[in-house]
Amino acid sequence: MDEKVNRTYKDRLFSFLFGREENKAWTLSLYNAVNGTNYTNADEIEINTIDNVLFMGMKNDVSFIFDNVVSLYEQQSTFNPNMPIRQLLYLSRLYEKHIRDTDQDLYGQRQIRLPIPRFITFYNGTDNVEDQDLKLSDSFEKAEDADKSDVEVTVHLINIKPENNKELLKACQPLREYSWLIDTIWENKKTMKIRAAVDKALEEMPTDFEIRKFLLNNRAEVMGMLLTEYDEARHFQKIKEEGREEGLKEGLKEGRLLSYIELVQSGTISPDIAAQKLGISVEEFISKIPN
């Protein structure tokens, strides 16, 4: 049985690497890789991640303003189709902060000036998730009415497992190294407990990795983050598996019902016996027989 994980660590490793002032060069490298640019002055990056913005217990990983673009970057080890909603909530808080920090008047006659939003989610879980655009309109009650909406949000999901998007990973060495680390931990986890899996991955990290020294210098904190992230991923996987199991039970139950309906309709057994076998009342069983 896996050990319990310390949940006091609030940061995620992705944020720890790409959302800190001291690591702005890595943030710029990631921005250049995503956008196909070649900027060199990392000092122009304004990191504005709002630490206390929580949604379902999870917070915004990395956000920053650069070149008149506010980039909201998230990392996922479990696929979540609701990222457009989450990012919209984060963006509203970031815009609120930006308007206040730039001393603009939301109720004045002068047009408010805002940086362009750009939403990216980096996926590196164990499932085979393809690159895709997640849209807010996918959550609308009636998909066919999406064109009637005055609001749309698009989140670009990018799979950064080592075998995917190799050009992107090549363009950003810290991202490639981070991808290697997470993938190695998942591989190690197949034969050992999570703490040992993390330790082994950190020890085996190639000496020429840019992020190696930073991670080893902050080893205790990094360990806590990785253990917490694994615990979260395992929690969501358990919920998914329980949902599948419940669906299977419902399917079996439905199958039994249909079988007994066929037996009654063929005259093989009476409705009373069928209801008794199913553990329901005769009236309920009869109500389920198609007209």
C-alpha positions as CSV (number, residue, x, y, z in Angstrom):
1,M,0.0,0.0,0.0
2,D,1.4,3.4,-0.9
3,E,2.5,5.8,1.8
4,K,0.4,8.8,2.6
5,V,1.5,12.1,1.0
6,N,2.2,15.4,2.7
7,R,-0.4,17.8,1.3
8,T,1.1,20.9,2.9
9,Y,3.0,21.7,-0.3
10,K,0.8,24.0,-2.4
11,D,3.0,24.7,-5.4
12,R,3.3,22.3,-8.3
13,L,6.7,21.5,-9.9
14,F,5.7,23.1,-13.2
15,S,5.0,26.3,-11.4
16,F,8.2,26.0,-9.3
17,L,10.3,25.7,-12.5
18,F,8.6,28.2,-14.8
19,G,6.8,30.6,-12.5
20,R,9.5,32.0,-10.3
21,E,11.4,35.3,-10.7
22,E,14.8,33.6,-10.5
23,N,13.8,31.3,-13.4
24,K,12.5,33.9,-15.9
25,A,15.0,32.7,-18.5
26,W,13.2,29.3,-18.5
27,T,9.9,31.0,-18.7
28,L,11.0,33.0,-21.7
29,S,12.4,29.8,-23.3
30,L,9.0,28.2,-22.9
31,Y,7.2,31.3,-24.3
32,N,9.5,31.3,-27.3
33,A,9.0,27.6,-27.9
34,V,5.2,27.9,-27.8
35,N,5.0,31.0,-29.9
36,G,7.8,30.4,-32.4
37,T,9.6,33.6,-31.3
38,N,13.3,34.4,-30.4
39,Y,13.1,37.0,-27.6
40,T,16.1,37.3,-25.4
41,N,15.3,39.7,-22.6
42,A,13.8,37.7,-19.8
43,D,13.7,40.8,-17.5
44,E,10.8,42.1,-19.5
45,I,8.6,39.3,-18.2
46,E,6.1,40.3,-15.5
47,I,5.0,37.2,-13.6
48,N,1.6,37.8,-12.2
49,T,0.4,34.3,-11.0
50,I,-2.3,34.8,-8.4
51,D,-1.5,32.4,-5.7
52,N,-4.8,32.5,-3.9
53,V,-7.0,31.8,-6.9
54,L,-8.4,28.4,-6.2
55,F,-10.9,26.3,-8.2
56,M,-11.8,22.9,-6.9
57,G,-8.7,22.9,-4.7
58,M,-6.4,23.7,-7.6
59,K,-4.7,27.0,-8.4
60,N,-3.4,28.7,-11.5
61,D,0.1,27.3,-12.2
62,V,1.9,30.1,-14.2
63,S,0.7,33.4,-15.6
64,F,2.8,36.3,-16.9
65,I,2.7,39.3,-19.1
66,F,5.2,39.6,-22.0
67,D,5.0,41.3,-25.4
68,N,1.5,42.6,-24.6
69,V,0.3,39.0,-24.1
70,V,-0.9,37.5,-20.8
71,S,0.0,33.8,-20.9
72,L,-1.8,31.4,-18.6
73,Y,0.1,28.1,-18.6
74,E,-1.2,25.0,-16.8
75,Q,0.2,21.5,-16.3
76,Q,-2.0,18.4,-16.1
77,S,-1.3,14.8,-15.3
78,T,-5.0,14.0,-15.5
79,F,-7.1,15.2,-18.5
80,N,-9.6,17.9,-17.5
81,P,-12.0,19.1,-20.2
82,N,-13.1,22.0,-18.0
83,M,-9.9,24.1,-18.5
84,P,-11.7,26.8,-20.5
85,I,-14.0,27.5,-17.5
86,R,-11.1,27.5,-15.1
87,Q,-9.0,29.8,-17.3
88,L,-11.8,32.2,-17.7
89,L,-12.1,32.5,-14.0
90,Y,-8.4,33.0,-13.6
91,L,-8.3,35.6,-16.4
92,S,-11.1,37.7,-14.8
93,R,-9.0,37.9,-11.6
94,L,-5.9,38.8,-13.6
95,Y,-7.6,41.5,-15.6
96,E,-9.1,42.9,-12.4
97,K,-5.6,43.1,-10.9
98,H,-4.1,44.5,-14.1
99,I,-6.7,47.3,-14.3
100,R,-6.0,48.2,-10.7
101,D,-2.2,48.0,-11.0
102,T,-2.2,50.2,-14.2
103,D,-4.6,52.7,-12.5
104,Q,-7.2,52.5,-15.2
105,D,-10.8,53.5,-14.7
106,L,-13.3,50.7,-15.5
107,Y,-16.1,53.2,-15.4
108,G,-14.4,56.1,-17.2
109,Q,-14.9,57.2,-20.8
110,R,-11.4,56.1,-21.9
111,Q,-11.1,52.6,-23.4
112,I,-9.4,50.1,-21.0
113,R,-6.2,48.6,-22.5
114,L,-5.6,44.9,-21.8
115,P,-2.9,42.4,-22.7
116,I,-4.1,39.6,-25.1
117,P,-4.9,36.3,-23.3
118,R,-3.2,33.1,-24.4
119,F,-4.2,29.8,-22.7
120,I,-2.0,26.7,-22.9
121,T,-2.3,23.4,-21.0
122,F,0.7,21.1,-21.0
123,Y,-0.4,17.4,-20.5
124,N,2.0,14.7,-19.3
125,G,-0.1,12.0,-17.7
126,T,-0.2,8.3,-18.4
127,D,-3.2,8.3,-20.7
128,N,-2.8,8.8,-24.5
129,V,-4.3,12.3,-24.8
130,E,-4.0,14.0,-28.2
131,D,-3.2,17.7,-28.8
132,Q,-6.5,19.5,-29.0
133,D,-8.3,22.8,-28.6
134,L,-10.7,22.8,-25.6
135,K,-13.5,25.3,-26.0
136,L,-15.9,27.0,-23.5
137,S,-18.8,26.3,-25.9
138,D,-18.2,22.6,-25.4
139,S,-19.8,23.0,-22.0
140,F,-22.9,24.8,-23.3
141,E,-26.2,22.9,-22.7
142,K,-26.9,22.8,-26.4
143,A,-23.8,22.5,-28.5
144,E,-25.8,23.5,-31.6
145,D,-26.4,26.9,-30.1
146,A,-22.7,27.7,-29.5
147,D,-22.7,30.2,-32.4
148,K,-25.3,32.3,-30.5
149,S,-22.9,32.9,-27.6
150,D,-21.2,36.2,-27.2
151,V,-18.3,34.5,-25.3
152,E,-15.8,31.8,-26.4
153,V,-12.6,30.7,-24.7
154,T,-10.1,28.4,-26.3
155,V,-7.4,26.5,-24.4
156,H,-4.7,24.8,-26.4
157,L,-3.8,21.4,-24.9
158,I,-0.3,20.2,-25.8
159,N,0.9,16.7,-24.9
160,I,4.5,17.1,-23.7
161,K,5.3,13.4,-23.0
162,P,8.8,12.7,-24.5
163,E,7.4,10.9,-27.6
164,N,5.2,13.9,-28.5
165,N,5.8,17.3,-29.9
166,K,9.5,16.7,-30.2
167,E,10.1,20.0,-32.0
168,L,8.6,21.9,-29.1
169,L,10.6,20.0,-26.5
170,K,13.7,20.6,-28.5
171,A,13.0,24.3,-28.6
172,C,12.8,24.5,-24.8
173,Q,15.4,22.5,-23.0
174,P,13.9,23.0,-19.5
175,L,10.5,21.7,-20.7
176,R,12.2,18.7,-22.3
177,E,14.0,18.0,-19.1
178,Y,10.9,18.4,-17.0
179,S,9.1,16.0,-19.4
180,W,11.9,13.5,-19.0
181,L,11.7,13.7,-15.2
182,I,7.9,13.2,-14.9
183,D,8.0,10.4,-17.5
184,T,10.8,8.6,-15.7
185,I,9.0,8.9,-12.3
186,W,5.9,7.2,-13.9
187,E,8.1,4.4,-15.3
188,N,9.9,3.9,-12.0
189,K,6.5,3.8,-10.2
190,K,5.6,0.6,-12.0
191,T,8.1,-1.3,-9.9
192,M,8.6,0.7,-6.7
193,K,6.8,3.1,-4.3
194,I,6.4,6.7,-5.3
195,R,9.0,8.2,-2.9
196,A,11.6,5.7,-4.2
197,A,10.5,6.4,-7.8
198,V,11.1,10.1,-7.4
199,D,14.4,9.6,-5.6
200,K,15.7,7.3,-8.4
201,A,14.6,9.7,-11.1
202,L,16.4,12.7,-9.4
203,E,19.5,10.7,-9.0
204,E,19.5,9.4,-12.6
205,M,18.9,12.9,-14.1
206,P,21.7,13.6,-16.6
207,T,24.3,16.0,-15.3
208,D,24.0,18.3,-18.2
209,F,20.3,19.1,-17.5
210,E,19.7,22.8,-16.9
211,I,17.1,22.1,-14.2
212,R,19.2,19.5,-12.3
213,K,21.1,21.8,-10.0
214,F,18.0,23.8,-9.1
215,L,16.0,20.7,-8.3
216,L,18.7,19.1,-6.2
217,N,19.3,22.3,-4.3
218,N,15.6,22.3,-3.5
219,R,15.2,18.6,-3.2
220,A,13.0,18.4,-0.1
221,E,10.5,20.9,-1.5
222,V,10.6,19.2,-5.0
223,M,10.0,15.8,-3.4
224,G,6.9,17.2,-1.5
225,M,5.5,18.7,-4.7
226,L,6.0,15.5,-6.7
227,L,4.5,13.4,-4.0
228,T,1.5,15.7,-3.8
229,E,1.0,15.8,-7.5
230,Y,1.1,12.0,-7.7
231,D,-1.4,11.8,-4.8
232,E,-3.7,14.1,-6.7
233,A,-3.4,12.1,-10.0
234,R,-4.0,8.9,-8.1
235,H,-7.1,10.4,-6.4
236,F,-8.6,11.5,-9.8
237,Q,-7.8,8.1,-11.3
238,K,-9.6,6.4,-8.5
239,I,-12.7,8.6,-9.0
240,K,-12.6,7.7,-12.8
241,E,-12.3,4.0,-12.0
242,E,-15.1,4.1,-9.5
243,G,-17.2,5.8,-12.2
244,R,-16.4,3.1,-14.7
245,E,-17.3,0.4,-12.1
246,E,-20.6,2.1,-11.3
247,G,-21.4,2.4,-14.9
248,L,-20.6,-1.3,-15.4
249,K,-22.9,-2.2,-12.5
250,E,-25.7,-0.1,-14.0
251,G,-25.1,-1.8,-17.4
252,L,-25.4,-5.2,-15.9
253,K,-28.5,-4.2,-14.0
254,E,-30.0,-2.9,-17.2
255,G,-29.1,-6.1,-19.0
256,R,-30.7,-8.2,-16.4
257,L,-33.9,-6.2,-16.7
258,L,-34.1,-6.5,-20.4
259,S,-33.5,-10.3,-20.1
260,Y,-36.4,-10.7,-17.7
261,I,-38.6,-8.5,-19.9
262,E,-37.9,-10.8,-22.8
263,L,-38.7,-13.9,-20.7
264,V,-42.0,-12.4,-19.6
265,Q,-43.0,-11.3,-23.1
266,S,-42.2,-14.8,-24.4
267,G,-44.5,-16.3,-21.7
268,T,-41.5,-18.2,-20.0
269,I,-42.1,-16.6,-16.6
270,S,-44.7,-14.4,-15.0
271,P,-44.1,-10.7,-14.1
272,D,-44.3,-11.6,-10.4
273,I,-41.3,-14.0,-10.7
274,A,-39.3,-11.5,-12.8
275,A,-39.9,-8.7,-10.3
276,Q,-38.9,-11.0,-7.4
277,K,-35.7,-12.0,-9.2
278,L,-34.8,-8.3,-9.8
279,G,-35.7,-7.3,-6.3
280,I,-38.3,-4.7,-7.3
281,S,-42.1,-4.5,-7.1
282,V,-44.4,-6.0,-9.8
283,E,-45.7,-2.5,-10.5
284,E,-42.2,-1.1,-11.1
285,F,-41.3,-4.0,-13.3
286,I,-44.5,-3.7,-15.4
287,S,-43.8,0.1,-15.8
288,K,-40.4,-0.7,-17.4
289,I,-41.9,-3.0,-20.1
290,P,-42.0,-1.1,-23.4
291,N,-45.5,-0.5,-24.9
